[in-house]
Amino acid sequence: MSKKALLIPAAAALSLYLVRQRFLSAEIVKRAMAAGNGEIYDYRHLPKHEPSVLSGKKILFLGSSVTFGAASEGQSFVELFEQLDGVNAIKEAKSGTTLVDQISWSALLLFGNGSSYITRLKKQTAADIDCVVCQLSTNDATKNLPLGEISASRELSSFDTSTVTGAMEYIIRFSKDRWNCPVVFYTGSCYDSEPYLAMVRRLYELQRKWQIGIIDLYTDEEFNQIDPETYDLYMYDPIHPTKAGYAQWWMPKMEKDLIRILSEQGDSHV
């Protein structure tokens, strides 16, 4: 192949990258202007909570754009757990990535890292972690990645990480093997997605096998009963909260559930 022929796809890729970067820059400005991202909702302005089982805990938060805070200027519940509850947080969140162990090329192009949750989990160097909190990724549902089946085995090598279920089992087993700590999955709030609902239901099946914790924002009807005006303040789109959404809607339930899970599990997670 000639040098000229090689330059054509390279130039096309560069052009696509520049177009996407311009779109991303405009979108960042738009998100910052959302009512729910006003300065009043910034985590630094919120008072600390009373000490709890969360205080001083080293927690790994593994996820993608919702864990990162893509629609809220990079602030999510992770910063709230740090500020309000004194959690020593490790934020491992890359927008656009998936539970399924594959490269997200769009995330690589836009954000410089398209590695899966599993790949990034395995690169963690922390010697001691008290809890792993993993996002039930909406990207897997959006990409309609295969749900897969629950393995009859508990061996790390037995899980089919090209499926959502196999990837979740891998994350659970890997975390328990490396850190001997509780593993908690959290869902997003309710939005219209049959593939995501199937993933939520699979979480409860996995809970029976692995005794994982679940923070379920998706199927909690009482939690999701908010008026349209408040919803518009709390959510930038059906998947991504604003600062107000994290602070006033998601965080109270996430905090309550995580305190309960860690208090109940104690040393029973091994």
C-alpha positions in Angstrom: 0.0 0.0 0.0 1.3 3.4 -0.9 2.1 6.2 1.6 -0.7 8.2 -0.1 -3.2 5.4 0.5 -2.2 5.2 4.2 -2.6 9.0 4.6 -6.3 9.0 3.5 -7.7 7.0 6.5 -5.4 8.8 8.9 -6.7 12.1 7.6 -10.3 10.9 7.9 -9.7 9.8 11.5 -8.2 13.2 12.4 -11.1 15.0 10.8 -13.6 12.9 12.7 -11.6 13.5 15.9 -11.6 17.3 15.5 -15.4 17.3 14.7 -16.1 15.3 17.8 -13.9 17.5 20.0 -15.7 20.6 18.8 -19.0 18.9 19.6 -17.8 17.8 23.0 -16.5 21.3 23.8 -19.9 22.8 22.9 -21.7 20.1 25.0 -19.5 20.8 28.0 -20.5 24.5 27.9 -24.2 23.6 27.5 -24.1 21.2 30.5 -22.4 23.7 32.7 -25.3 26.1 32.0 -28.0 23.7 33.1 -30.0 24.9 36.1 -29.2 21.8 38.1 -25.5 22.7 37.9 -25.7 26.0 39.6 -23.0 26.9 42.1 -25.4 26.3 45.0 -25.3 22.6 44.3 -21.5 22.3 44.3 -20.4 19.6 46.7 -17.9 22.0 48.4 -20.8 24.1 49.7 -22.5 21.2 51.5 -22.1 20.5 55.2 -20.5 17.3 56.4 -22.7 14.5 57.8 -22.3 12.8 61.2 -19.7 10.1 61.4 -20.9 6.6 60.2 -19.6 3.3 59.1 -18.5 5.1 55.9 -16.1 7.4 57.7 -12.5 6.7 56.7 -13.4 3.8 54.4 -11.3 3.4 51.3 -13.8 2.8 48.5 -13.1 2.1 44.9 -15.9 3.6 42.7 -15.7 1.8 39.3 -17.8 3.1 36.4 -18.2 5.3 33.4 -19.9 8.7 32.7 -22.5 8.5 35.5 -19.8 7.7 38.1 -17.6 10.4 36.6 -20.3 13.1 36.5 -20.2 13.8 32.8 -23.2 16.1 32.9 -22.2 17.8 36.1 -18.7 19.2 35.4 -17.0 16.1 36.7 -18.7 16.0 40.0 -20.7 13.0 41.0 -21.8 11.1 44.1 -18.1 10.2 44.6 -17.2 13.7 45.6 -20.2 13.8 47.8 -19.2 10.6 49.7 -15.8 12.2 50.2 -17.1 15.6 51.3 -20.1 14.5 53.3 -19.0 11.2 54.8 -15.3 11.3 54.9 -14.8 8.5 52.5 -11.3 7.9 51.1 -12.5 7.5 47.5 -10.7 6.1 44.4 -12.6 7.3 41.4 -12.0 5.0 38.4 -14.5 6.3 35.9 -14.1 6.7 32.1 -17.0 7.9 30.1 -18.3 5.7 27.3 -16.8 2.5 28.6 -18.4 -0.9 29.3 -18.6 -3.7 31.8 -18.1 -6.1 28.8 -14.4 -6.5 28.3 -13.9 -4.7 25.0 -12.4 -1.4 23.8 -14.9 1.4 23.4 -13.4 3.1 20.4 -15.6 6.2 20.7 -14.5 6.7 24.3 -10.9 6.2 23.3 -11.3 8.8 20.6 -13.2 11.4 22.7 -11.7 10.9 26.1 -8.4 9.1 25.6 -9.4 5.9 27.4 -11.7 3.2 26.0 -10.7 0.4 28.4 -13.4 -1.7 29.9 -14.2 -1.8 33.6 -12.4 -5.1 33.9 -9.2 -3.8 32.3 -9.1 -0.8 34.6 -10.0 -2.8 37.7 -7.0 -5.1 37.1 -4.7 -2.1 36.9 -5.6 -0.9 40.4 -2.6 -0.8 42.6 -4.2 -0.1 46.0 -3.1 -2.7 48.5 -6.2 -2.4 50.7 -9.7 -1.5 49.7 -12.7 -1.6 52.0 -15.4 -1.8 49.4 -15.8 -1.8 45.6 -18.9 0.1 44.3 -19.5 -0.7 40.6 -21.9 1.1 38.2 -24.3 -1.1 36.3 -23.3 0.5 33.0 -25.9 2.0 30.8 -23.4 1.8 27.9 -23.7 -1.9 27.8 -27.5 -1.5 27.4 -27.2 1.3 24.8 -24.8 -0.9 22.8 -27.1 -3.8 23.2 -24.2 -6.0 24.3 -25.1 -9.7 25.1 -26.5 -10.3 28.6 -25.1 -13.9 28.8 -25.7 -16.5 31.4 -24.6 -17.0 35.1 -21.8 -19.4 35.3 -22.1 -22.6 37.2 -18.5 -22.0 38.4 -16.9 -19.5 40.8 -13.5 -19.7 39.1 -12.3 -16.5 37.6 -11.3 -18.2 34.4 -14.8 -19.6 33.8 -16.6 -16.2 33.2 -17.4 -15.1 29.7 -16.4 -11.5 29.9 -17.7 -10.8 26.4 -21.1 -10.8 28.1 -22.5 -8.4 30.7 -23.2 -11.2 33.2 -19.7 -12.7 32.8 -18.1 -9.3 33.2 -20.0 -8.7 36.4 -19.1 -12.1 37.8 -15.5 -11.4 36.9 -15.5 -8.1 38.7 -17.1 -9.6 41.8 -14.7 -12.6 42.0 -11.6 -10.5 41.2 -12.5 -7.9 43.9 -13.1 -10.6 46.5 -9.9 -12.4 45.6 -7.7 -9.2 45.7 -9.2 -7.2 48.5 -11.5 -9.6 50.3 -14.0 -6.8 50.5 -17.8 -6.3 49.9 -18.8 -5.6 46.3 -21.8 -3.3 45.7 -23.4 -2.6 42.3 -25.6 0.6 41.9 -28.1 1.2 39.1 -29.1 4.4 37.5 -32.6 5.9 38.1 -35.4 4.7 36.0 -35.4 5.3 32.2 -37.0 3.5 29.3 -34.6 0.6 28.4 -35.6 -3.1 28.2 -31.9 -4.1 28.0 -31.1 -2.2 31.2 -34.1 -3.6 33.0 -32.8 -7.1 32.1 -29.4 -6.2 33.5 -31.0 -5.0 36.8 -32.9 -8.2 37.1 -29.7 -10.2 36.5 -28.1 -8.3 39.3 -30.6 -9.8 41.8 -29.9 -13.3 40.4 -26.2 -12.7 40.9 -26.9 -11.4 44.5 -28.2 -14.9 45.4 -25.0 -16.4 44.2 -22.4 -13.9 45.4 -24.2 -12.0 48.2 -23.3 -8.7 46.6 -24.9 -5.4 47.7 -27.3 -3.6 45.4 -28.2 0.1 45.4 -31.3 0.0 43.2 -32.3 3.4 41.9 -34.0 1.9 38.9 -36.9 -0.2 40.2 -37.6 1.8 43.4 -41.0 3.2 42.6 -41.1 5.6 45.5 -37.7 7.0 44.7 -38.7 7.6 41.1 -41.9 9.4 41.9 -40.8 13.0 41.4 -42.6 15.7 39.4 -41.5 16.6 35.9 -40.1 20.1 37.0 -37.9 18.6 39.7 -36.8 15.8 37.3 -35.7 18.4 34.8 -33.6 20.0 37.5 -32.1 16.8 38.6 -31.4 15.1 35.3 -29.6 16.5 32.3 -30.9 13.6 30.2 -32.5 10.3 31.1 -29.2 8.8 32.2 -27.0 11.6 33.6 -27.8 13.6 36.7 -26.8 17.2 37.3 -25.1 18.3 40.5 -28.5 18.9 42.0 -29.6 15.4 41.0 -26.6 13.8 42.6 -26.8 15.9 45.8 -30.5 16.1 46.4 -31.9 12.9 44.8 -29.4 10.1 44.2 -27.0 10.7 47.1 -29.5 10.4 50.0 -30.6 7.0 48.9 -27.1 5.8 47.9 -25.7 6.9 51.2 -28.5 5.3 53.2 -28.2 2.0 51.3 -24.4 1.8 51.4 -24.4 2.4 55.1 -27.0 -0.4 55.5 -25.1 -2.8 53.3 -21.7 -2.3 55.0 -23.3 -2.4 58.4 -25.1 -5.7 57.6 -22.2 -7.4 55.8 -19.4 -6.7 58.3 -17.1 -9.6 58.0 -19.6 -11.8 56.2 -18.4 -10.9 52.7 -15.5 -13.4 52.6 
